[in-house]
Amino acid sequence: MDGGIWVVGEIRGEKIEPVTLELLTRARDLCKKISSPLTAVLIGVDVEDHAGECMRFGAKKVIVVQDKVFSPFSETIYGRVLADLAKRWRPDIILSGATERAKAFMPISATLLETGLTANCMGLDVEPDTRTLLQTRPAYGGNLMATIVCRKARPQMATVRPGVFKARPVEGDVGGEVEAIELPDSILDNPFILEGFEEKAEAQGVPDYKNAKVVITAGRGVAEPGWIQSLQELAELMGGVLGATRPVVDMELLPRYAQIGQTGQIVSPRLYVGFGVSGAAPHTMGIQGAKIIVAINKDASAPIFNLATYGIQGDAKEIIPILVDRIKQEKGIN
């Protein structure tokens, strides 16, 4: 049976994760190339309500498995359930967002299905003739991009970084089939008992880079504590978050979670402003979803200007205090 391409959806609280809609958008383009159906898979508690949203982004079928056993989350059960479903329908390709949950259960499913799994992809394509998934991801510490293929084993499985693709709903009328599945207790039996949950201290207070509307980024050209502090003030004044290139993070001027790029945060803000950012490929891969990119660099040949919507050739250290003072004036802050 040709199961086509599957996208494993993720529901958090009462909302579907944006990466699910991003993947459905990309997957429906891939389905056109291989003339295959697009299926969304929803596993969890009360997830059927999100089937319509999946169809709005291209799913022609939504497989729903819902049971109270899925709360709290157990990667063992999720992985086992997805593998069981894949053995029934035999999809060519299974995709999921590279979220913390998927990083836990997708390897379990891949092991049970005796197939490979490519993690943290930043590009997807497919060979129409062979139906082979082309999975592009960073390699060698982010210094190059590698395209990985799985020629023999099926299904082909991959997780994709959030923010890589743009979510685009289907135009016109949408519709599809919802199939609710009941699984035997042997599949749903949880061998582990969660006795408690404690959030990691380092996760507390981490800015929401994924949904930030404004991202200010510190590059090597401003890699000094005083300028980092000024950029933090600027980011707060603009209602945004402060990120950094890898050199700034390596110098421990900002935490590791602040790194913007293919091996760090992938951002899609309305406005990105880079101060002293040269524009190396590992960094720019993480900002291509930005609507407006402003680059400030005194080197006119810096690669960042090739990507920028607006470019300012000048010393970022001279421009930062001017911007801070001007915004404070506009806001009436002394």
MOTAGI-V207385 format. One line per field, one symbol per residue. burial: + if it has 24 or more other ideal C-beta (glycine too) atoms within 12 Angstrom, else -. A space follows every 50 residues. Layout:
# MOTAGI-V207385
burial=???
This chain:
# MOTAGI-V207385
burial=--+++++++++----++++++++++++++++-++-+++++++++--++-+ +-+++++++++++++++-++--++++++++++++++--+-+++++++++- ++++++++++-++-++++++++++++----++++++++---+-----+++ ---++++++++++++-+--+-----+-+--+-+---++-+---------- ------+-++-+-++++++++++---++-+++-++-++-++++++++++- --+++-+++++++++++++-++++++++++++++++++++--++++++-- -+-++-++--++---++-++--++--+-------
